[in-house]
Structure formats: C-alpha cells, structure tokens
Amino acid sequence: MRKLILFLLLTCSAFSEKYTISVASIFQNEARFLKEWIDYNIIIGVEHFWLYNNQSTDDYMNVLQPYIDSGVVELEEWPNLWPEIPFAWGCQAYAYQDALNKCRRKTKWLAIIDVDEFIVPLDCYSLKETLKKHYNRYSGVCIHWQCFGTSNVDYVHPEELMIERLTMKAITSSPHNGWYKSIFKVDHVETILNPHFPQYKPGKYPVNTNKEKNFLEANVMIKHLQINHYWTRDQYHLQTVKLPRYINWKASEESILKKASDLNEVQDVSILKFIPLMR
C-alpha cells in the first residue's frame, strides 16, 4: 500500500508540471536587449520565465508587459537588500532561490542564466530536444560559456539583432570561458546558494556537456550545448553600463577594458542559424 501511495504521489507530481523548460534571471537596465533575449529563448523551447528586476531605471516594463499579459513572464521587483554581500552570492542567489521555491512542481527543467547569456543548441534548433536526447538521465547540465566581445560594433540599433551583429569571442579554451551556468531538474535540487551551480539532493548530480560527472571549471567543454555570453554587448553598453557597474564592484577600469579586448579574438557564427526564426 505504501508503494502504491508513493507511486501515485510521484505520478501526480509529474502531471502537475505545466512547463518542460523555464528560465530564472535577474536583470538591471537591460530593456534594449530584453525582447531579443526572451524571443530567442522561446524559439529554442523555453516556455516560462521568472524574472527579477534589480532597480532598473530604463523602460523595461514597456518591453515586458506583453509577455506578462500573456502569462509567459512572471516579474518580481528585487532590490539589493544585502549590499554587504557580493551581488552574485547575495542578491542574485537569493532571487534564484525564490524562483526555485516558486517553480517547484511547475516546471521540469529550470535554467538560471543572465539576460546576456544565450543557450545555443549546437546539433539542432531545440533545447528541449537536446535535453531529451542527451541529458534526460542526469539531474542537471553545466554549460560552459563562450564569452563574446563588442566585435567593434559601436551600437546595436533597435531594428538589428545583437546576436547577428556580435560574432567575435575569446578563443574556446580561454580562461574567460572557464565558468558555466546550469540547467537542472527542479525536483533534484535542494537550494541555490551559487548563481552558477545549485545544491543537488543526495544521490543527484549534474554533468558537463560531455556527460562527465567529475569535471573542473578550468576545462572548457563544448558539446551539444554552449552558452554565448555577450559580456560586453556593444561599445555603448560597455562604456555606459558594464564599466560603471564593475567599477562600483571595485574592479579596475584597466582590467575591464583588457578583458573586453580579449573577447574579440575569433569568430563564432553557431547562433546565426536562428536568425531566420528570429525575424
């Protein structure tokens, strides 16, 4: 009888999931790029978004309102109430923990990515298909960055697509690409204390895109999936948003500009196959 009850509970839990793939993200002053990012994610198979606004002063609501009205986006206002803690481990991680709490039994997979990060299925056009074919037996996938620079583009205009204009990145094995972001099965995760890597339940574990359980952050592995991390965006964004933000976080201007230069080394056009669908 106990086994039957457990089976029924698990079955009901599975059927209660409304979405297969969802995204949680926190943003600040990203209105110029939000629509492209949401539309791209919808194209690859994301069905729902939990978004957290961290004190934006731009017109983000004009962008998000249609998606909110349609039920695709749930928006939370999320000020930084923990300024004594580094942003990633305080404000950002707490937002993702809130998203985890909200999405339990609502979505099978949750990706925690930033608005400047685009998950790219390399073998097909569908993230859902890639997860089902290659990673369905695992609790999560750690997808390495490929960090993109400005491609010496001064400004991406509203009628243009950023992912079409910005095609220059650091070399694949660059230390700048040593980090990753996670997409995971919600019911296999306990908490999120780190915006890159959740804490899994006992006996559950993630793999890298090569299906390796034990891997180091320094070993960049790109197979089936990569994350295009548009770290600088265009030159205007680098100078007016990125640089002031990182200087406020105690980084030096010289180090930020050096990194921006490093991200314009080689061309990567793997995402361009999605351009016709975006248009």
N, C-alpha and C positions, 0 to 999 in steps of 0.2 A: 504493500500500500504506500509506503514511504517513497519507494522508487517511482511509483505512478504519479504521486503528487509532485515530486521533483521534475519529472518529465513534463507534466502539464504546465508547471511554472516556467520552465525554460522555453517551452513551445509558445506560451502566451507572450513571453518577453520578446521572442524573435519576431512574432507577428505584430507586436506593438511598435516596432521600429518603422517610422514613417519615411525615413531617408536612408539611402545607402551611403552617400558621401556628403559630409558637411565640412565647413571651414570655420575656424575661430581666428579672429585677428583684431589687433588694437592699432589705431591709427591716429595721426595728428597732422592736420593741414595737408591732406592728400587729395583734395577734391579734384584737382586737374587730372589725376590718374585713376580715380576710383572706378569710373564706369568701365574703362577698358579692362581693368583687373577683374571686376565682377563678371562681365560678359565673357571673358576668356575662361574663367573657372566654370561657368555654366556650360560652355561649349565642350569642355573636357569631361563633364559629368557631375560637377558639384551641384547639389540640389538645394542646399540651405546654408545661410551664413549667420553666425553670431558675431556681430561687430561691436567694438568698444571704442568710443570716441574719447580721446585723451586731450580735452581742452583745445580743440581746433577753433580757429578764428576765421576760416575760409567758408565758402558756401557749400559745405559738404551735404547739408540737408536737401538742397536742390537736386543733387545727384542721387541721393539715397531714397528720397521719398517714393518714387515709383516702385522701387524694389520692396520697400517696407509695405506699401499699399497692397502689393501682390502677395505678400507673405514670404517672399524669398529671403528677406533680411530681417533679423531682429537686432535692434540697436540699443545699446546701453551707454549712458553718459558715465565716463570712468576717469575722474580726476586722480591725480597722483597724491594719495594721502600718506605715502610713505617716502618722503623725499630723503630721509636718512639712509635708505637702502638703494643700491644701484637699480636703475629703472628696470632692467631686464629681469632681475630677481625679485623685485618688489611689485611695482605697478603692473608690469606685463604678465608676470607669472600668476599674480592674483586674478587678473582678468581671465586668463586661460583656465584657472581652477573654477571660476564662476561659470565659464562656458561648459566645462566638463560636468558640473552639477546640473546645469540646465538641460544638457543634451542626453543624459542617460535614458536609455530605452526609447530614444527618439531617432538616433542615427547609428548605423553600424560602424562606420569609419569617421574619424574626425582628424582633419589636418590642422595643425597650428602653424600658420605661416603669416608673414608680414605682407603688407599691400605692395611692396616692391619685389615680392617673390612669386614666380610663376612656375608651377609644376609642369614639366614637359614630358608627356609620354613619347618615348623615342621610337617605338616599334609600330605605333598605331595612333589613332586620334582620341582614344578613350582612356581616361584614368580608371574608370570602373572596370573596363576590360582587362587592363594591365594588372590591377589588383586581383581580380578573379583568376586570371591565368597563371600569375607568377607568385602571388604572396598570400593567397587565401588561407593557407595553413598556418601562417605566422600571426603574432599578436600586433606587430607594427613593422613599419619600414622606415629606416633612416635614409633620407635622400640628400645627397651631397649638393652643396652649392656649386654653381658656376657663376662667378661674380663678373658683372658687366660694368663697363665704364660709360663715359659720355659719348664715345665714338666721335668726339669733336663736334657734336651737334649742339648748337647754341640754345635752341628752344624747340620743343616738340609742340606744334600748333594743334588746336582743338580738332581740326579735320584730319590730323595724322594719327597713326598708331605708333606708340612708343616702341613696341616690340619689333616693329618693322624698321624703325629708324636706328635703333641702338643694337648693333650687331657685334661690337668689339668687346672682348672679355680678356681676363687673365688666362694664361695657359692652364690646361685642365688640371695639372698636378700642382698648381700654385698653392703656397700656404694660405692664401686668401680664401681658397676653396675647401679648407680643412674642416669647416663646420658643416652641419647638416640641420635639416628640420624633419619633424616626424609626422607621419600619418599612422593612426593606430585604431584598433578596435576598442571602442569605448568601454565595453564590459570587461576588458582585460587590463584596465588601468585603474590604479587607486587614486593617485593625486598628480598634480602638476606643480612642481616646485622650480622647474627649469624650463624656459621657453623653447629649448631645443629638444628636450628629452623627458618624457613623463616617467613616473614611477609605476612600474607594472606590478600586477598581483603575483604572488608566489607561483612559480612554475610557468609564468608567461614571460615572453621575451621578444624583442624585435630583431630584425636582421638588416644588413645593408642591402643595397640593390642587387648585389651578387649572391644574396641569400646566405651570407656568412653571419653566424651568431656573434663571434668574438672578433671585433674589428676596432681599429684605432681611428680617432678623429683625423690624424695626420694622413691616413691612407685614403686618398680620394678615389672613390669607386663610382663610375658612371655606367650603369647597365639598366636598360629598360626605362629608367626614370632619371631625370635630373631636375634641379631647381635653378632656373635662371633668376639670379639675384641682381636686380638692377640697382646696385648700391648707390650710384651717383645720380641716376636719371640723367637729364641733360645738364649742360653747363649752368643754366639759370638756376636749376634746382640745387645743384652742388653749391653754388655761391650763396644763395639766399635762404636755403633750408638746411641742407646737410652740414655745411661748415659751421654755421652758428650753433646748431644743435650739439654737435660733438665738442665744440669749444666750451659750451656750457657744461658738458660732461667731463671737462678737464683734459680733453685731448688737445694736442698742439696743432695749429694750422699747418705747419710743415708736414707733419705725419699724415694728415688727412689728404693733402694735395699730392703727397708721394704715393699714397695708396690709390688715389684716383688715376694717377698716371699709369700705375701698374696694371690697371684693369682695361687698358686699351691695346693689348698685345696681339691677339689673334682674333679671327672672325669665327663666329658660330651662328649658323643660319637654321639650326634644327627647329626652331619655333615657327619659322616662316610658313610652314605648311598649313598653319592655322589662319593665315591672313585672309584667304578667300571666305572662310567661315565667319571671321570677324566682320567682314564687310557686308 
